[in-house]
């Protein structure tokens, strides 16, 4: 594999502020959403999904929090890969599982540094989204659960989407789907 070529292809997809956060971050966006300065622009639900748009006011803090999430997945990937390389006679099945999780965590890292993530919204995050709404009251009941988050650096916005149809597969299925979308963007 030509890593130089791969790096050149991947560079335009990266969010510079996430990679060069001013200090090391270990925080997660959803856990610190109360500290983030944003305005809820819209909450729209159709038959397939709910879409929430947040206008970010403090981009540096957002990038710091996204950096923290990426950092956690990088560490998890490296730790898991290290465990997978340990010699354990008669335990090849467990080592295969460790390799899978090392790749899974690495995919989350690569997604996050490109501004895409999967996360569970809890009641605190939903409350913060409702409290930062300006204008027309939110008429949609925002559900807890797994959301795909995309950071639009050009518009300083976060788009949160959740399928309202039960599709099964959970975060693993969604992570690999997002990875496939990232690979397609590299072409």
C-alpha positions as CSV (number, residue, x, y, z in Angstrom):
1,X,0.0,0.0,0.0
2,X,1.3,3.4,-0.9
3,X,0.8,5.4,2.3
4,X,2.0,8.6,0.7
5,X,-0.7,8.5,-1.9
6,X,-3.3,7.5,0.7
7,X,-2.3,10.4,2.9
8,X,-2.6,12.8,-0.1
9,X,-6.1,11.5,-0.8
10,X,-7.2,11.7,2.8
11,X,-5.8,15.2,3.6
12,X,-8.7,17.2,2.0
13,X,-11.2,15.4,4.1
14,X,-9.5,16.2,7.5
15,X,-10.7,19.0,9.8
16,X,-7.5,20.9,10.7
17,X,-9.0,22.2,14.0
18,X,-9.5,18.7,15.2
19,X,-6.0,17.6,14.4
20,X,-4.3,20.7,15.8
21,X,-6.3,21.3,18.9
22,X,-4.4,23.7,21.1
23,X,-4.3,21.2,24.0
24,X,-4.8,17.5,24.5
25,X,-8.4,16.7,24.9
26,X,-10.1,13.7,26.6
27,X,-13.6,15.1,26.6
28,X,-16.5,13.9,24.5
29,X,-18.8,16.3,22.7
30,X,-22.1,15.0,24.1
31,X,-20.8,14.9,27.7
32,X,-19.8,18.6,27.4
33,X,-22.6,19.9,25.2
34,X,-23.7,22.2,28.0
35,X,-20.3,24.0,27.7
36,X,-20.6,24.3,23.9
37,X,-22.0,27.6,22.5
38,X,-24.5,26.9,19.8
39,X,-28.0,27.7,18.5
40,X,-30.4,25.1,17.5
41,X,-31.4,26.1,14.0
42,X,-33.9,23.4,13.2
43,X,-35.4,20.0,14.3
44,X,-37.1,18.3,11.4
45,X,-38.7,14.9,11.4
46,X,-40.0,13.0,8.3
47,X,-41.1,9.4,7.8
48,X,-37.5,8.1,7.7
49,X,-35.3,10.2,10.1
50,X,-35.0,13.1,12.4
51,X,-32.5,15.9,11.5
52,X,-31.2,18.4,13.9
53,X,-29.1,21.4,12.8
54,X,-26.9,23.2,15.3
55,X,-25.2,26.5,14.5
56,X,-21.8,26.5,16.3
57,X,-20.7,29.7,17.8
58,X,-17.5,28.5,19.5
59,X,-15.8,26.4,16.8
60,X,-12.5,26.1,18.8
61,X,-14.3,24.4,21.7
62,X,-16.2,22.1,19.3
63,X,-13.0,21.1,17.6
64,X,-11.4,20.5,21.0
65,X,-14.2,18.2,22.0
66,X,-14.1,16.3,18.7
67,X,-10.4,16.0,19.1
68,X,-11.0,14.4,22.5
69,X,-13.4,11.8,21.0
70,X,-10.9,11.0,18.2
71,X,-8.1,10.7,20.7
72,X,-10.0,8.2,22.8
73,X,-10.6,6.0,19.7
74,X,-7.0,6.3,18.6
75,X,-5.9,5.1,22.1
76,X,-8.5,2.3,22.1
77,X,-7.3,1.1,18.7
78,X,-3.7,1.1,19.6
79,X,-4.3,-0.7,23.0
80,X,-6.5,-3.3,21.3
81,X,-4.0,-3.9,18.5
82,X,-1.3,-4.3,21.0
83,X,-3.4,-7.0,22.8
84,X,-4.1,-8.7,19.5
85,X,-0.3,-9.1,18.9
86,X,0.3,-10.8,22.2
87,X,1.3,-14.5,21.8
88,X,-1.5,-16.6,23.2
89,X,-1.3,-20.2,22.1
90,X,-4.6,-21.8,21.4
91,X,-6.4,-18.5,21.5
92,X,-6.5,-17.4,17.8
93,X,-10.3,-16.7,17.9
94,X,-9.9,-14.1,20.6
95,X,-7.0,-12.5,18.7
96,X,-9.2,-12.2,15.6
97,X,-11.8,-10.4,17.8
98,X,-9.1,-8.1,19.1
99,X,-8.0,-7.3,15.5
100,X,-11.6,-6.6,14.5
101,X,-12.0,-4.1,17.4
102,X,-8.7,-2.5,16.7
103,X,-9.9,-1.8,13.1
104,X,-13.4,-0.7,14.4
105,X,-11.8,1.8,16.8
106,X,-9.4,3.0,14.1
107,X,-12.4,3.6,11.7
108,X,-14.0,5.7,14.4
109,X,-10.8,7.7,14.8
110,X,-10.5,8.3,11.0
111,X,-14.2,9.3,10.8
112,X,-13.9,11.8,13.6
113,X,-10.9,13.6,12.3
114,X,-12.9,14.1,9.1
115,X,-15.8,15.6,11.1
116,X,-18.1,12.6,11.1
117,X,-19.1,10.6,14.2
118,X,-21.6,8.3,15.8
119,X,-22.8,9.1,19.2
120,X,-25.7,8.4,21.6
121,X,-27.7,11.4,22.6
122,X,-28.9,11.2,26.2
123,X,-31.5,13.3,28.0
124,X,-28.9,15.9,29.0
125,X,-27.9,16.5,25.4
126,X,-31.5,16.6,24.2
127,X,-32.3,19.2,27.0
128,X,-29.3,21.3,25.9
129,X,-30.5,21.2,22.2
130,X,-34.0,22.3,23.3
131,X,-32.7,25.1,25.6
132,X,-30.6,26.5,22.8
133,X,-33.5,26.8,20.4
134,X,-34.3,30.3,19.3
135,X,-37.5,31.2,17.5
136,X,-40.2,28.7,16.7
137,X,-40.7,26.1,19.5
138,X,-39.5,22.6,18.7
139,X,-42.6,20.6,17.8
140,X,-40.8,17.3,17.5
141,X,-40.1,14.9,20.3
142,X,-36.3,14.4,20.1
143,X,-35.6,10.8,20.9
144,X,-32.6,9.4,22.7
145,X,-30.3,7.0,20.9
146,X,-27.7,6.7,18.2
147,X,-27.1,9.7,15.9
148,X,-24.8,10.3,13.0
149,X,-23.1,13.7,13.4
150,X,-21.5,15.6,10.5
151,X,-19.5,18.8,11.1
152,X,-19.8,21.3,8.2
153,X,-16.7,23.4,8.7
154,X,-17.7,25.8,5.9
155,X,-21.0,26.8,7.7
156,X,-19.9,26.1,11.3
157,X,-22.7,23.7,11.8
158,X,-23.4,20.3,13.1
159,X,-26.0,18.1,11.5
160,X,-27.3,15.3,13.7
161,X,-29.4,12.5,12.0
162,X,-31.2,9.6,13.5
163,X,-33.1,7.0,11.6
164,X,-36.6,6.5,13.1
165,X,-37.0,3.2,11.5
166,X,-35.7,0.2,13.4
167,X,-33.0,-1.1,11.0
168,X,-30.9,-3.3,13.4
169,X,-27.2,-3.6,13.5
170,X,-26.5,-0.7,15.8
171,X,-23.3,1.3,15.9
172,X,-21.1,-1.4,14.2
173,X,-23.3,-1.4,11.1
174,X,-23.5,2.4,11.0
175,X,-19.7,2.8,11.6
176,X,-18.9,0.5,8.7
177,X,-21.5,2.3,6.5
178,X,-19.9,5.6,7.3
179,X,-16.4,4.1,6.6
180,X,-17.7,3.0,3.2
181,X,-18.9,6.5,2.5
182,X,-15.5,7.9,3.5
183,X,-13.7,5.5,1.1
184,X,-16.1,6.5,-1.7
185,X,-15.2,10.2,-1.0
186,X,-11.5,9.3,-1.5
187,X,-12.0,8.4,-5.1
